[in-house]
């Protein structure tokens, strides 16, 4: 198999390094353009097993506000993002809600929980 190069913009920090990843037979052989180790780690992961943290919101019953922001506690496989969003869309939780409360355990079999990122007091 021929050598392949992929160009990425690193999203680990505001610098936005332009990174080139070289692959041969699906294996990363070189990473250039990053200014820190996080860029190297990000680039290797992005071309072999991309993941993302998903953010959204869910309805709150009996709360001072009608919605609470939520996110995946850790990153999940990029291919599971839409499944995750569908799993969250019909969830409704009772107030009060505290930051870090688990809203949904093991979303879509990823082993990652959906957690609240805001406090919502009861009315």
C-alpha positions in Angstrom: 0.0 0.0 0.0 1.2 3.5 -0.8 2.1 6.1 1.8 -0.8 8.4 2.6 -0.8 11.9 4.1 -3.6 13.6 6.0 -3.7 17.3 6.9 -5.5 18.3 10.1 -6.0 21.4 12.2 -5.4 20.6 15.8 -8.2 21.4 18.2 -6.4 20.8 21.5 -5.7 24.5 22.1 -6.2 27.9 20.5 -3.0 27.7 18.4 -4.7 25.5 15.8 -1.5 23.9 14.5 -1.6 22.6 11.0 -0.6 19.0 11.4 0.4 16.5 8.7 0.0 12.8 9.5 1.7 10.2 7.4 0.3 6.7 7.3 1.5 3.5 5.7 -0.8 0.4 5.7 -3.2 2.2 8.1 -0.4 2.8 10.7 0.8 6.3 11.6 4.5 6.6 10.7 5.0 10.3 11.3 3.3 13.4 12.7 4.6 16.9 11.9 3.5 20.5 12.4 2.4 20.1 16.0 4.0 22.4 18.6 3.2 20.2 21.6 2.8 16.6 22.6 -1.0 17.0 22.8 -1.1 17.8 19.1 0.8 14.6 18.3 -1.6 12.5 20.5 -4.7 14.2 18.9 -3.5 13.7 15.4 -2.7 10.0 15.9 -6.1 9.4 17.5 -8.0 11.5 14.9 -6.8 9.4 11.9 -7.1 6.0 13.6 -10.0 6.3 16.0 -11.7 9.8 16.1 -13.7 10.6 19.2 -15.6 13.6 20.5 -17.3 15.0 23.6 -21.0 15.5 22.9 -22.9 18.5 24.5 -26.6 18.9 24.5 -29.5 19.7 26.9 -32.4 17.8 28.4 -35.8 18.9 29.8 -36.2 19.5 33.5 -39.6 19.2 35.2 -40.3 21.3 38.3 -37.1 23.4 37.8 -36.5 27.1 37.9 -35.5 26.8 34.2 -36.9 24.3 31.7 -33.6 22.8 30.5 -30.2 21.6 31.8 -27.0 21.4 29.8 -25.4 18.0 29.6 -22.3 16.4 28.1 -20.6 13.1 27.8 -18.3 12.6 30.7 -15.6 11.5 28.3 -15.2 11.4 24.6 -17.1 8.8 22.6 -16.4 7.3 19.1 -17.3 9.9 16.4 -19.5 7.3 14.7 -21.8 7.2 17.8 -22.5 11.0 18.0 -25.9 10.9 16.3 -27.0 7.7 18.2 -26.0 9.6 21.4 -28.0 12.6 20.4 -31.1 10.5 19.7 -30.7 8.8 23.1 -30.7 12.1 24.9 -33.5 13.9 23.0 -36.5 12.4 24.9 -34.9 12.5 28.4 -36.7 14.5 31.1 -35.3 14.8 34.6 -36.9 16.1 37.8 -35.4 19.1 39.6 -33.2 19.7 41.5 -30.2 18.8 39.2 -26.6 19.3 40.3 -23.5 19.6 38.2 -22.1 16.1 37.7 -25.4 14.3 38.2 -25.5 11.2 35.9 -28.4 11.8 33.5 -27.9 8.7 31.4 -25.6 5.8 32.2 -23.5 4.1 29.5 -24.9 6.0 26.5 -25.3 3.8 23.5 -23.1 1.1 25.0 -20.0 3.4 25.0 -19.3 3.0 28.7 -19.6 6.7 29.0 -22.2 8.5 31.1 -24.2 11.7 30.2 -23.7 14.2 33.1 -25.3 17.5 34.0 -23.1 20.6 33.5 -25.3 23.1 35.3 -27.2 23.3 38.6 -31.0 23.7 38.3 -32.9 24.4 41.5 -36.5 23.2 42.1 -39.2 25.8 41.9 
